[in-house]
Amino acid sequence: TYIRPEQSPYTTREQHAFRTLLTHTYTLAIIDGVTDALTQEGAASKDNDDIARWHRHIPRTIARHTGAAVILIDHVTKNTDTRGRFAIGGQTKMAA
């Protein structure tokens, strides 16, 4: 199943599809593009409270309702000298 929401899954436009997704059983779910997914929720990628809230509302909800292991794909900065192993944004992106 491939889903590419254009808005938060809690908006009127996407809510039905998200609820339907949560009624199925999956082994694996991949969210590709954490920063984009955060912005769909109105969350700031550097705000640790926003990031923690998003983790509860999206990845953990998917895992809890579908049984899927949820993999989050995030991106590091392009500068190889300064990026380290961490993603762009708040520390909670890595910790959560």
mmCIF file as gemmi writes it, N, C-alpha and C atoms, coordinates in Angstrom:
data_model
loop_
_atom_site.group_PDB
_atom_site.id
_atom_site.type_symbol
_atom_site.label_atom_id
_atom_site.label_alt_id
_atom_site.label_comp_id
_atom_site.label_asym_id
_atom_site.label_entity_id
_atom_site.label_seq_id
_atom_site.pdbx_PDB_ins_code
_atom_site.Cartn_x
_atom_site.Cartn_y
_atom_site.Cartn_z
_atom_site.occupancy
_atom_site.B_iso_or_equiv
_atom_site.pdbx_formal_charge
_atom_site.auth_seq_id
_atom_site.auth_asym_id
_atom_site.pdbx_PDB_model_num
ATOM 1 N N . THR Axp A 1 ? 0.853 -1.164 0 1 0 ? 1 A 1
ATOM 2 C CA . THR Axp A 1 ? 0 0 0 1 0 ? 1 A 1
ATOM 3 C C . THR Axp A 1 ? 0.897 1.225 0 1 0 ? 1 A 1
ATOM 4 N N . TYR Axp A 2 ? 0.651 2.138 -0.921 1 0 ? 2 A 1
ATOM 5 C CA . TYR Axp A 2 ? 1.42 3.383 -0.978 1 0 ? 2 A 1
ATOM 6 C C . TYR Axp A 2 ? 0.464 4.54 -0.734 1 0 ? 2 A 1
ATOM 7 N N . ILE Axp A 3 ? 0.795 5.38 0.221 1 0 ? 3 A 1
ATOM 8 C CA . ILE Axp A 3 ? -0.042 6.525 0.541 1 0 ? 3 A 1
ATOM 9 C C . ILE Axp A 3 ? 0.845 7.763 0.557 1 0 ? 3 A 1
ATOM 10 N N . ARG Axp A 4 ? 0.391 8.8 -0.101 1 0 ? 4 A 1
ATOM 11 C CA . ARG Axp A 4 ? 1.147 10.061 -0.106 1 0 ? 4 A 1
ATOM 12 C C . ARG Axp A 4 ? 0.196 11.209 0.212 1 0 ? 4 A 1
ATOM 13 N N . PRO Axp A 5 ? -0.028 11.449 1.486 1 0 ? 5 A 1
ATOM 14 C CA . PRO Axp A 5 ? -0.954 12.523 1.861 1 0 ? 5 A 1
ATOM 15 C C . PRO Axp A 5 ? -0.374 13.893 1.514 1 0 ? 5 A 1
ATOM 16 N N . GLU Axp A 6 ? -1.248 14.798 1.159 1 0 ? 6 A 1
ATOM 17 C CA . GLU Axp A 6 ? -0.834 16.167 0.849 1 0 ? 6 A 1
ATOM 18 C C . GLU Axp A 6 ? -1.041 17.09 2.037 1 0 ? 6 A 1
ATOM 19 N N . GLN Axp A 7 ? -1.751 16.6 3.041 1 0 ? 7 A 1
ATOM 20 C CA . GLN Axp A 7 ? -2.039 17.38 4.238 1 0 ? 7 A 1
ATOM 21 C C . GLN Axp A 7 ? -1.964 16.457 5.441 1 0 ? 7 A 1
ATOM 22 N N . SER Axp A 8 ? -2.143 17.026 6.61 1 0 ? 8 A 1
ATOM 23 C CA . SER Axp A 8 ? -2.175 16.228 7.832 1 0 ? 8 A 1
ATOM 24 C C . SER Axp A 8 ? -3.25 15.156 7.706 1 0 ? 8 A 1
ATOM 25 N N . PRO Axp A 9 ? -2.987 13.942 8.212 1 0 ? 9 A 1
ATOM 26 C CA . PRO Axp A 9 ? -4.005 12.902 8.169 1 0 ? 9 A 1
ATOM 27 C C . PRO Axp A 9 ? -5.219 13.221 9.034 1 0 ? 9 A 1
ATOM 28 N N . TYR Axp A 10 ? -5.135 14.257 9.821 1 0 ? 10 A 1
ATOM 29 C CA . TYR Axp A 10 ? -6.256 14.642 10.68 1 0 ? 10 A 1
ATOM 30 C C . TYR Axp A 10 ? -7.129 15.733 10.053 1 0 ? 10 A 1
ATOM 31 N N . THR Axp A 11 ? -6.792 16.18 8.841 1 0 ? 11 A 1
ATOM 32 C CA . THR Axp A 11 ? -7.632 17.155 8.155 1 0 ? 11 A 1
ATOM 33 C C . THR Axp A 11 ? -8.826 16.446 7.541 1 0 ? 11 A 1
ATOM 34 N N . THR Axp A 12 ? -9.853 17.195 7.238 1 0 ? 12 A 1
ATOM 35 C CA . THR Axp A 12 ? -11.054 16.625 6.63 1 0 ? 12 A 1
ATOM 36 C C . THR Axp A 12 ? -10.702 15.881 5.343 1 0 ? 12 A 1
ATOM 37 N N . ARG Axp A 13 ? -9.799 16.435 4.566 1 0 ? 13 A 1
ATOM 38 C CA . ARG Axp A 13 ? -9.426 15.841 3.276 1 0 ? 13 A 1
ATOM 39 C C . ARG Axp A 13 ? -8.766 14.472 3.423 1 0 ? 13 A 1
ATOM 40 N N . GLU Axp A 14 ? -7.931 14.295 4.435 1 0 ? 14 A 1
ATOM 41 C CA . GLU Axp A 14 ? -7.141 13.065 4.574 1 0 ? 14 A 1
ATOM 42 C C . GLU Axp A 14 ? -7.639 12.125 5.679 1 0 ? 14 A 1
ATOM 43 N N . GLN Axp A 15 ? -8.535 12.581 6.515 1 0 ? 15 A 1
ATOM 44 C CA . GLN Axp A 15 ? -8.939 11.837 7.705 1 0 ? 15 A 1
ATOM 45 C C . GLN Axp A 15 ? -9.502 10.444 7.395 1 0 ? 15 A 1
ATOM 46 N N . HIS Axp A 16 ? -10.346 10.336 6.413 1 0 ? 16 A 1
ATOM 47 C CA . HIS Axp A 16 ? -10.946 9.039 6.082 1 0 ? 16 A 1
ATOM 48 C C . HIS Axp A 16 ? -9.869 8.036 5.656 1 0 ? 16 A 1
ATOM 49 N N . ALA Axp A 17 ? -8.943 8.467 4.806 1 0 ? 17 A 1
ATOM 50 C CA . ALA Axp A 17 ? -7.883 7.57 4.343 1 0 ? 17 A 1
ATOM 51 C C . ALA Axp A 17 ? -6.999 7.117 5.5 1 0 ? 17 A 1
ATOM 52 N N . PHE Axp A 18 ? -6.704 8.03 6.43 1 0 ? 18 A 1
ATOM 53 C CA . PHE Axp A 18 ? -5.866 7.674 7.578 1 0 ? 18 A 1
ATOM 54 C C . PHE Axp A 18 ? -6.588 6.685 8.482 1 0 ? 18 A 1
ATOM 55 N N . ARG Axp A 19 ? -7.842 6.933 8.747 1 0 ? 19 A 1
ATOM 56 C CA . ARG Axp A 19 ? -8.62 5.999 9.58 1 0 ? 19 A 1
ATOM 57 C C . ARG Axp A 19 ? -8.705 4.629 8.933 1 0 ? 19 A 1
ATOM 58 N N . THR Axp A 20 ? -8.88 4.588 7.629 1 0 ? 20 A 1
ATOM 59 C CA . THR Axp A 20 ? -8.93 3.314 6.903 1 0 ? 20 A 1
ATOM 60 C C . THR Axp A 20 ? -7.592 2.593 7.008 1 0 ? 20 A 1
ATOM 61 N N . LEU Axp A 21 ? -6.498 3.322 6.849 1 0 ? 21 A 1
ATOM 62 C CA . LEU Axp A 21 ? -5.162 2.748 6.977 1 0 ? 21 A 1
ATOM 63 C C . LEU Axp A 21 ? -5.006 2.074 8.337 1 0 ? 21 A 1
ATOM 64 N N . LEU Axp A 22 ? -5.516 2.705 9.369 1 0 ? 22 A 1
ATOM 65 C CA . LEU Axp A 22 ? -5.351 2.19 10.727 1 0 ? 22 A 1
ATOM 66 C C . LEU Axp A 22 ? -6.178 0.942 11.014 1 0 ? 22 A 1
ATOM 67 N N . THR Axp A 23 ? -7.079 0.571 10.119 1 0 ? 23 A 1
ATOM 68 C CA . THR Axp A 23 ? -7.884 -0.637 10.32 1 0 ? 23 A 1
ATOM 69 C C . THR Axp A 23 ? -7.222 -1.88 9.743 1 0 ? 23 A 1
ATOM 70 N N . HIS Axp A 24 ? -6.126 -1.71 9.034 1 0 ? 24 A 1
ATOM 71 C CA . HIS Axp A 24 ? -5.425 -2.838 8.417 1 0 ? 24 A 1
ATOM 72 C C . HIS Axp A 24 ? -4.247 -3.275 9.283 1 0 ? 24 A 1
ATOM 73 N N . THR Axp A 25 ? -3.746 -4.465 9.019 1 0 ? 25 A 1
ATOM 74 C CA . THR Axp A 25 ? -2.564 -4.978 9.688 1 0 ? 25 A 1
ATOM 75 C C . THR Axp A 25 ? -1.4 -4.909 8.703 1 0 ? 25 A 1
ATOM 76 N N . TYR Axp A 26 ? -0.292 -4.377 9.171 1 0 ? 26 A 1
ATOM 77 C CA . TYR Axp A 26 ? 0.913 -4.271 8.344 1 0 ? 26 A 1
ATOM 78 C C . TYR Axp A 26 ? 2.101 -4.785 9.145 1 0 ? 26 A 1
ATOM 79 N N . THR Axp A 27 ? 3.118 -5.226 8.445 1 0 ? 27 A 1
ATOM 80 C CA . THR Axp A 27 ? 4.357 -5.643 9.069 1 0 ? 27 A 1
ATOM 81 C C . THR Axp A 27 ? 5.311 -4.463 9.178 1 0 ? 27 A 1
ATOM 82 N N . LEU Axp A 28 ? 5.304 -3.631 8.15 1 0 ? 28 A 1
ATOM 83 C CA . LEU Axp A 28 ? 6.262 -2.535 8.057 1 0 ? 28 A 1
ATOM 84 C C . LEU Axp A 28 ? 5.588 -1.302 7.482 1 0 ? 28 A 1
ATOM 85 N N . ALA Axp A 29 ? 5.885 -0.155 8.068 1 0 ? 29 A 1
ATOM 86 C CA . ALA Axp A 29 ? 5.446 1.133 7.533 1 0 ? 29 A 1
ATOM 87 C C . ALA Axp A 29 ? 6.661 2.036 7.469 1 0 ? 29 A 1
ATOM 88 N N . ILE Axp A 30 ? 6.804 2.736 6.363 1 0 ? 30 A 1
ATOM 89 C CA . ILE Axp A 30 ? 7.942 3.638 6.178 1 0 ? 30 A 1
ATOM 90 C C . ILE Axp A 30 ? 7.415 5.046 5.951 1 0 ? 30 A 1
ATOM 91 N N . ILE Axp A 31 ? 7.904 5.968 6.745 1 0 ? 31 A 1
ATOM 92 C CA . ILE Axp A 31 ? 7.584 7.373 6.538 1 0 ? 31 A 1
ATOM 93 C C . ILE Axp A 31 ? 8.843 8.01 5.971 1 0 ? 31 A 1
ATOM 94 N N . ASP Axp A 32 ? 8.781 8.374 4.713 1 0 ? 32 A 1
ATOM 95 C CA . ASP Axp A 32 ? 9.937 8.92 4.013 1 0 ? 32 A 1
ATOM 96 C C . ASP Axp A 32 ? 9.812 10.438 3.971 1 0 ? 32 A 1
ATOM 97 N N . GLY Axp A 33 ? 10.656 11.048 4.739 1 0 ? 33 A 1
ATOM 98 C CA . GLY Axp A 33 ? 10.661 12.495 4.772 1 0 ? 33 A 1
ATOM 99 C C . GLY Axp A 33 ? 10.043 13.026 6.045 1 0 ? 33 A 1
ATOM 100 N N . VAL Axp A 34 ? 10.74 12.872 7.158 1 0 ? 34 A 1
ATOM 101 C CA . VAL Axp A 34 ? 10.218 13.289 8.455 1 0 ? 34 A 1
ATOM 102 C C . VAL Axp A 34 ? 9.927 14.788 8.468 1 0 ? 34 A 1
ATOM 103 N N . THR Axp A 35 ? 10.818 15.593 7.927 1 0 ? 35 A 1
ATOM 104 C CA . THR Axp A 35 ? 10.603 17.042 7.948 1 0 ? 35 A 1
ATOM 105 C C . THR Axp A 35 ? 9.333 17.415 7.207 1 0 ? 35 A 1
ATOM 106 N N . ASP Axp A 36 ? 9.098 16.821 6.049 1 0 ? 36 A 1
ATOM 107 C CA . ASP Axp A 36 ? 7.873 17.097 5.292 1 0 ? 36 A 1
ATOM 108 C C . ASP Axp A 36 ? 6.643 16.648 6.073 1 0 ? 36 A 1
ATOM 109 N N . ALA Axp A 37 ? 6.722 15.481 6.68 1 0 ? 37 A 1
ATOM 110 C CA . ALA Axp A 37 ? 5.592 14.985 7.469 1 0 ? 37 A 1
ATOM 111 C C . ALA Axp A 37 ? 5.323 15.885 8.674 1 0 ? 37 A 1
ATOM 112 N N . LEU Axp A 38 ? 6.377 16.394 9.304 1 0 ? 38 A 1
ATOM 113 C CA . LEU Axp A 38 ? 6.203 17.32 10.416 1 0 ? 38 A 1
ATOM 114 C C . LEU Axp A 38 ? 5.475 18.586 9.976 1 0 ? 38 A 1
ATOM 115 N N . THR Axp A 39 ? 5.871 19.13 8.842 1 0 ? 39 A 1
ATOM 116 C CA . THR Axp A 39 ? 5.25 20.373 8.385 1 0 ? 39 A 1
ATOM 117 C C . THR Axp A 39 ? 3.789 20.171 8.002 1 0 ? 39 A 1
ATOM 118 N N . GLN Axp A 40 ? 3.428 18.975 7.552 1 0 ? 40 A 1
ATOM 119 C CA . GLN Axp A 40 ? 2.01 18.702 7.266 1 0 ? 40 A 1
ATOM 120 C C . GLN Axp A 40 ? 1.164 18.805 8.531 1 0 ? 40 A 1
ATOM 121 N N . GLU Axp A 41 ? 1.763 18.543 9.667 1 0 ? 41 A 1
ATOM 122 C CA . GLU Axp A 41 ? 1.08 18.639 10.956 1 0 ? 41 A 1
ATOM 123 C C . GLU Axp A 41 ? 1.187 20.033 11.555 1 0 ? 41 A 1
ATOM 124 N N . GLY Axp A 42 ? 1.896 20.926 10.87 1 0 ? 42 A 1
ATOM 125 C CA . GLY Axp A 42 ? 2.105 22.259 11.413 1 0 ? 42 A 1
ATOM 126 C C . GLY Axp A 42 ? 3.18 22.281 12.484 1 0 ? 42 A 1
ATOM 127 N N . ALA Axp A 43 ? 4.006 21.245 12.519 1 0 ? 43 A 1
ATOM 128 C CA . ALA Axp A 43 ? 5.069 21.127 13.514 1 0 ? 43 A 1
ATOM 129 C C . ALA Axp A 43 ? 6.371 21.682 12.956 1 0 ? 43 A 1
ATOM 130 N N . ALA Axp A 44 ? 7.162 22.262 13.818 1 0 ? 44 A 1
ATOM 131 C CA . ALA Axp A 44 ? 8.462 22.797 13.43 1 0 ? 44 A 1
ATOM 132 C C . ALA Axp A 44 ? 9.531 21.723 13.631 1 0 ? 44 A 1
ATOM 133 N N . SER Axp A 45 ? 10.397 21.563 12.641 1 0 ? 45 A 1
ATOM 134 C CA . SER Axp A 45 ? 11.412 20.512 12.71 1 0 ? 45 A 1
ATOM 135 C C . SER Axp A 45 ? 12.496 20.79 13.738 1 0 ? 45 A 1
ATOM 136 N N . LYS Axp A 46 ? 12.541 21.997 14.283 1 0 ? 46 A 1
ATOM 137 C CA . LYS Axp A 46 ? 13.53 22.318 15.32 1 0 ? 46 A 1
ATOM 138 C C . LYS Axp A 46 ? 12.901 22.415 16.708 1 0 ? 46 A 1
ATOM 139 N N . ASP Axp A 47 ? 11.596 22.233 16.805 1 0 ? 47 A 1
ATOM 140 C CA . ASP Axp A 47 ? 10.893 22.348 18.085 1 0 ? 47 A 1
ATOM 141 C C . ASP Axp A 47 ? 10.698 20.95 18.67 1 0 ? 47 A 1
ATOM 142 N N . ASN Axp A 48 ? 11.421 20.64 19.731 1 0 ? 48 A 1
ATOM 143 C CA . ASN Axp A 48 ? 11.375 19.298 20.31 1 0 ? 48 A 1
ATOM 144 C C . ASN Axp A 48 ? 9.984 18.912 20.797 1 0 ? 48 A 1
ATOM 145 N N . ASP Axp A 49 ? 9.208 19.854 21.316 1 0 ? 49 A 1
ATOM 146 C CA . ASP Axp A 49 ? 7.836 19.55 21.738 1 0 ? 49 A 1
ATOM 147 C C . ASP Axp A 49 ? 6.964 19.184 20.539 1 0 ? 49 A 1
ATOM 148 N N . ASP Axp A 50 ? 7.103 19.922 19.445 1 0 ? 50 A 1
ATOM 149 C CA . ASP Axp A 50 ? 6.358 19.609 18.218 1 0 ? 50 A 1
ATOM 150 C C . ASP Axp A 50 ? 6.729 18.225 17.692 1 0 ? 50 A 1
ATOM 151 N N . ILE Axp A 51 ? 8.01 17.928 17.712 1 0 ? 51 A 1
ATOM 152 C CA . ILE Axp A 51 ? 8.485 16.638 17.2 1 0 ? 51 A 1
ATOM 153 C C . ILE Axp A 51 ? 7.933 15.494 18.053 1 0 ? 51 A 1
ATOM 154 N N . ALA Axp A 52 ? 7.984 15.637 19.361 1 0 ? 52 A 1
ATOM 155 C CA . ALA Axp A 52 ? 7.463 14.598 20.261 1 0 ? 52 A 1
ATOM 156 C C . ALA Axp A 52 ? 5.962 14.402 20.051 1 0 ? 52 A 1
ATOM 157 N N . ARG Axp A 53 ? 5.23 15.494 19.903 1 0 ? 53 A 1
ATOM 158 C CA . ARG Axp A 53 ? 3.783 15.412 19.66 1 0 ? 53 A 1
ATOM 159 C C . ARG Axp A 53 ? 3.512 14.682 18.341 1 0 ? 53 A 1
ATOM 160 N N . TRP Axp A 54 ? 4.265 15.013 17.29 1 0 ? 54 A 1
ATOM 161 C CA . TRP Axp A 54 ? 4.101 14.363 15.987 1 0 ? 54 A 1
ATOM 162 C C . TRP Axp A 54 ? 4.368 12.862 16.094 1 0 ? 54 A 1
ATOM 163 N N . HIS Axp A 55 ? 5.409 12.483 16.842 1 0 ? 55 A 1
ATOM 164 C CA . HIS Axp A 55 ? 5.715 11.06 17.018 1 0 ? 55 A 1
ATOM 165 C C . HIS Axp A 55 ? 4.537 10.315 17.641 1 0 ? 55 A 1
ATOM 166 N N . ARG Axp A 56 ? 3.878 10.938 18.599 1 0 ? 56 A 1
ATOM 167 C CA . ARG Axp A 56 ? 2.706 10.298 19.217 1 0 ? 56 A 1
ATOM 168 C C . ARG Axp A 56 ? 1.535 10.233 18.245 1 0 ? 56 A 1
ATOM 169 N N . HIS Axp A 57 ? 1.334 11.27 17.463 1 0 ? 57 A 1
ATOM 170 C CA . HIS Axp A 57 ? 0.159 11.343 16.581 1 0 ? 57 A 1
ATOM 171 C C . HIS Axp A 57 ? 0.278 10.535 15.296 1 0 ? 57 A 1
ATOM 172 N N . ILE Axp A 58 ? 1.475 10.367 14.793 1 0 ? 58 A 1
ATOM 173 C CA . ILE Axp A 58 ? 1.601 9.674 13.501 1 0 ? 58 A 1
ATOM 174 C C . ILE Axp A 58 ? 2.322 8.323 13.646 1 0 ? 58 A 1
ATOM 175 N N . PRO Axp A 59 ? 3.644 8.269 13.799 1 0 ? 59 A 1
ATOM 176 C CA . PRO Axp A 59 ? 4.311 6.958 13.805 1 0 ? 59 A 1
ATOM 177 C C . PRO Axp A 59 ? 3.803 6.007 14.884 1 0 ? 59 A 1
ATOM 178 N N . ARG Axp A 60 ? 3.646 6.495 16.102 1 0 ? 60 A 1
ATOM 179 C CA . ARG Axp A 60 ? 3.2 5.604 17.184 1 0 ? 60 A 1
ATOM 180 C C . ARG Axp A 60 ? 1.75 5.176 16.997 1 0 ? 60 A 1
ATOM 181 N N . THR Axp A 61 ? 0.924 6.042 16.448 1 0 ? 61 A 1
ATOM 182 C CA . THR Axp A 61 ? -0.467 5.669 16.162 1 0 ? 61 A 1
ATOM 183 C C . THR Axp A 61 ? -0.509 4.579 15.107 1 0 ? 61 A 1
ATOM 184 N N . ILE Axp A 62 ? 0.297 4.726 14.066 1 0 ? 62 A 1
ATOM 185 C CA . ILE Axp A 62 ? 0.356 3.703 13.02 1 0 ? 62 A 1
ATOM 186 C C . ILE Axp A 62 ? 0.816 2.376 13.62 1 0 ? 62 A 1
ATOM 187 N N . ALA Axp A 63 ? 1.875 2.402 14.417 1 0 ? 63 A 1
ATOM 188 C CA . ALA Axp A 63 ? 2.386 1.168 15.024 1 0 ? 63 A 1
ATOM 189 C C . ALA Axp A 63 ? 1.347 0.519 15.936 1 0 ? 63 A 1
ATOM 190 N N . ARG Axp A 64 ? 0.718 1.315 16.771 1 0 ? 64 A 1
ATOM 191 C CA . ARG Axp A 64 ? -0.246 0.785 17.744 1 0 ? 64 A 1
ATOM 192 C C . ARG Axp A 64 ? -1.462 0.159 17.065 1 0 ? 64 A 1
ATOM 193 N N . HIS Axp A 65 ? -1.984 0.794 16.031 1 0 ? 65 A 1
ATOM 194 C CA . HIS Axp A 65 ? -3.213 0.316 15.398 1 0 ? 65 A 1
ATOM 195 C C . HIS Axp A 65 ? -2.983 -0.76 14.342 1 0 ? 65 A 1
ATOM 196 N N . THR Axp A 66 ? -1.834 -0.745 13.676 1 0 ? 66 A 1
ATOM 197 C CA . THR Axp A 66 ? -1.621 -1.687 12.568 1 0 ? 66 A 1
ATOM 198 C C . THR Axp A 66 ? -0.667 -2.819 12.913 1 0 ? 66 A 1
ATOM 199 N N . GLY Axp A 67 ? 0.09 -2.659 13.994 1 0 ? 67 A 1
ATOM 200 C CA . GLY Axp A 67 ? 1.084 -3.665 14.353 1 0 ? 67 A 1
ATOM 201 C C . GLY Axp A 67 ? 2.389 -3.517 13.599 1 0 ? 67 A 1
ATOM 202 N N . ALA Axp A 68 ? 2.505 -2.507 12.759 1 0 ? 68 A 1
ATOM 203 C CA . ALA Axp A 68 ? 3.692 -2.333 11.921 1 0 ? 68 A 1
ATOM 204 C C . ALA Axp A 68 ? 4.883 -1.808 12.711 1 0 ? 68 A 1
ATOM 205 N N . ALA Axp A 69 ? 6.061 -2.258 12.305 1 0 ? 69 A 1
ATOM 206 C CA . ALA Axp A 69 ? 7.287 -1.579 12.717 1 0 ? 69 A 1
ATOM 207 C C . ALA Axp A 69 ? 7.364 -0.343 11.83 1 0 ? 69 A 1
ATOM 208 N N . VAL Axp A 70 ? 7.59 0.803 12.415 1 0 ? 70 A 1
ATOM 209 C CA . VAL Axp A 70 ? 7.588 2.055 11.649 1 0 ? 70 A 1
ATOM 210 C C . VAL Axp A 70 ? 9.015 2.57 11.516 1 0 ? 70 A 1
ATOM 211 N N . ILE Axp A 71 ? 9.446 2.72 10.281 1 0 ? 71 A 1
ATOM 212 C CA . ILE Axp A 71 ? 10.772 3.258 9.981 1 0 ? 71 A 1
ATOM 213 C C . ILE Axp A 71 ? 10.594 4.692 9.513 1 0 ? 71 A 1
ATOM 214 N N . LEU Axp A 72 ? 11.403 5.584 10.094 1 0 ? 72 A 1
ATOM 215 C CA . LEU Axp A 72 ? 11.358 6.99 9.716 1 0 ? 72 A 1
ATOM 216 C C . LEU Axp A 72 ? 12.626 7.331 8.952 1 0 ? 72 A 1
ATOM 217 N N . ILE Axp A 73 ? 12.462 7.866 7.76 1 0 ? 73 A 1
ATOM 218 C CA . ILE Axp A 73 ? 13.611 8.296 6.967 1 0 ? 73 A 1
ATOM 219 C C . ILE Axp A 73 ? 13.741 9.801 7.124 1 0 ? 73 A 1
ATOM 220 N N . ASP Axp A 74 ? 14.9 10.22 7.576 1 0 ? 74 A 1
ATOM 221 C CA . ASP Axp A 74 ? 15.198 11.629 7.746 1 0 ? 74 A 1
ATOM 222 C C . ASP Axp A 74 ? 16.504 11.906 7.019 1 0 ? 74 A 1
ATOM 223 N N . HIS Axp A 75 ? 16.839 13.14 6.892 1 0 ? 75 A 1
ATOM 224 C CA . HIS Axp A 75 ? 18.01 13.484 6.096 1 0 ? 75 A 1
ATOM 225 C C . HIS Axp A 75 ? 18.975 14.346 6.892 1 0 ? 75 A 1
ATOM 226 N N . VAL Axp A 76 ? 20.251 14.102 6.675 1 0 ? 76 A 1
ATOM 227 C CA . VAL Axp A 76 ? 21.289 14.926 7.284 1 0 ? 76 A 1
ATOM 228 C C . VAL Axp A 76 ? 21.585 16.094 6.364 1 0 ? 76 A 1
ATOM 229 N N . THR Axp A 77 ? 22.322 17.086 6.869 1 0 ? 77 A 1
ATOM 230 C CA . THR Axp A 77 ? 22.693 18.214 6.017 1 0 ? 77 A 1
ATOM 231 C C . THR Axp A 77 ? 23.635 17.739 4.925 1 0 ? 77 A 1
ATOM 232 N N . LYS Axp A 78 ? 23.687 18.466 3.856 1 0 ? 78 A 1
ATOM 233 C CA . LYS Axp A 78 ? 24.529 18.067 2.725 1 0 ? 78 A 1
ATOM 234 C C . LYS Axp A 78 ? 26.014 18.289 2.983 1 0 ? 78 A 1
ATOM 235 N N . ASN Axp A 79 ? 26.345 19.19 3.871 1 0 ? 79 A 1
ATOM 236 C CA . ASN Axp A 79 ? 27.745 19.498 4.155 1 0 ? 79 A 1
ATOM 237 C C . ASN Axp A 79 ? 28.374 18.356 4.946 1 0 ? 79 A 1
ATOM 238 N N . THR Axp A 80 ? 29.257 17.602 4.31 1 0 ? 80 A 1
ATOM 239 C CA . THR Axp A 80 ? 29.864 16.428 4.952 1 0 ? 80 A 1
ATOM 240 C C . THR Axp A 80 ? 30.792 16.804 6.102 1 0 ? 80 A 1
ATOM 241 N N . ASP Axp A 81 ? 31.265 18.042 6.155 1 0 ? 81 A 1
ATOM 242 C CA . ASP Axp A 81 ? 32.162 18.46 7.231 1 0 ? 81 A 1
ATOM 243 C C . ASP Axp A 81 ? 31.43 18.777 8.526 1 0 ? 81 A 1
ATOM 244 N N . THR Axp A 82 ? 30.139 19.147 8.444 1 0 ? 82 A 1
ATOM 245 C CA . THR Axp A 82 ? 29.43 19.595 9.64 1 0 ? 82 A 1
ATOM 246 C C . THR Axp A 82 ? 28.231 18.74 10.014 1 0 ? 82 A 1
ATOM 247 N N . ARG Axp A 83 ? 27.896 17.755 9.229 1 0 ? 83 A 1
ATOM 248 C CA . ARG Axp A 83 ? 26.634 17.06 9.47 1 0 ? 83 A 1
ATOM 249 C C . ARG Axp A 83 ? 26.658 16.018 10.578 1 0 ? 83 A 1
ATOM 250 N N . GLY Axp A 84 ? 27.74 15.361 10.813 1 0 ? 84 A 1
ATOM 251 C CA . GLY Axp A 84 ? 27.755 14.29 11.803 1 0 ? 84 A 1
ATOM 252 C C . GLY Axp A 84 ? 26.781 13.193 11.399 1 0 ? 84 A 1
ATOM 253 N N . ARG Axp A 85 ? 26.177 12.534 12.371 1 0 ? 85 A 1
ATOM 254 C CA . ARG Axp A 85 ? 25.225 11.461 12.08 1 0 ? 85 A 1
ATOM 255 C C . ARG Axp A 85 ? 23.794 11.869 12.387 1 0 ? 85 A 1
ATOM 256 N N . PHE Axp A 86 ? 23.573 13.134 12.665 1 0 ? 86 A 1
ATOM 257 C CA . PHE Axp A 86 ? 22.276 13.603 13.101 1 0 ? 86 A 1
ATOM 258 C C . PHE Axp A 86 ? 21.479 14.247 11.972 1 0 ? 86 A 1
ATOM 259 N N . ALA Axp A 87 ? 20.187 14.145 12.091 1 0 ? 87 A 1
ATOM 260 C CA . ALA Axp A 87 ? 19.295 14.755 11.116 1 0 ? 87 A 1
ATOM 261 C C . ALA Axp A 87 ? 19.19 16.258 11.357 1 0 ? 87 A 1
ATOM 262 N N . ILE Axp A 88 ? 18.701 16.94 10.35 1 0 ? 88 A 1
ATOM 263 C CA . ILE Axp A 88 ? 18.435 18.365 10.448 1 0 ? 88 A 1
ATOM 264 C C . ILE Axp A 88 ? 17.29 18.559 11.444 1 0 ? 88 A 1
ATOM 265 N N . GLY Axp A 89 ? 17.421 19.511 12.354 1 0 ? 89 A 1
ATOM 266 C CA . GLY Axp A 89 ? 16.318 19.815 13.251 1 0 ? 89 A 1
ATOM 267 C C . GLY Axp A 89 ? 16.587 19.458 14.699 1 0 ? 89 A 1
ATOM 268 N N . GLY Axp A 90 ? 15.508 19.39 15.476 1 0 ? 90 A 1
ATOM 269 C CA . GLY Axp A 90 ? 15.582 19.189 16.912 1 0 ? 90 A 1
ATOM 270 C C . GLY Axp A 90 ? 16.143 17.833 17.313 1 0 ? 90 A 1
ATOM 271 N N . GLN Axp A 91 ? 16.706 17.789 18.497 1 0 ? 91 A 1
ATOM 272 C CA . GLN Axp A 91 ? 17.332 16.593 19.047 1 0 ? 91 A 1
ATOM 273 C C . GLN Axp A 91 ? 16.32 15.455 19.214 1 0 ? 91 A 1
ATOM 274 N N . THR Axp A 92 ? 15.065 15.783 19.431 1 0 ? 92 A 1
ATOM 275 C CA . THR Axp A 92 ? 14.045 14.757 19.638 1 0 ? 92 A 1
ATOM 276 C C . THR Axp A 92 ? 13.83 13.895 18.395 1 0 ? 92 A 1
ATOM 277 N N . LYS Axp A 93 ? 14.178 14.405 17.219 1 0 ? 93 A 1
ATOM 278 C CA . LYS Axp A 93 ? 14.069 13.577 16.012 1 0 ? 93 A 1
ATOM 279 C C . LYS Axp A 93 ? 14.913 12.315 16.171 1 0 ? 93 A 1
ATOM 280 N N . MET Axp A 94 ? 16.069 12.447 16.766 1 0 ? 94 A 1
ATOM 281 C CA . MET Axp A 94 ? 16.955 11.285 16.961 1 0 ? 94 A 1
ATOM 282 C C . MET Axp A 94 ? 16.523 10.484 18.186 1 0 ? 94 A 1
ATOM 283 N N . ALA Axp A 95 ? 16.182 11.161 19.257 1 0 ? 95 A 1
ATOM 284 C CA . ALA Axp A 95 ? 15.857 10.485 20.511 1 0 ? 95 A 1
ATOM 285 C C . ALA Axp A 95 ? 14.562 9.668 20.43 1 0 ? 95 A 1
ATOM 286 N N . ALA Axp A 96 ? 13.578 10.185 19.736 1 0 ? 96 A 1
ATOM 287 C CA . ALA Axp A 96 ? 12.296 9.495 19.675 1 0 ? 96 A 1
ATOM 288 C C . ALA Axp A 96 ? 12.399 8.27 18.793 1 0 ? 96 A 1
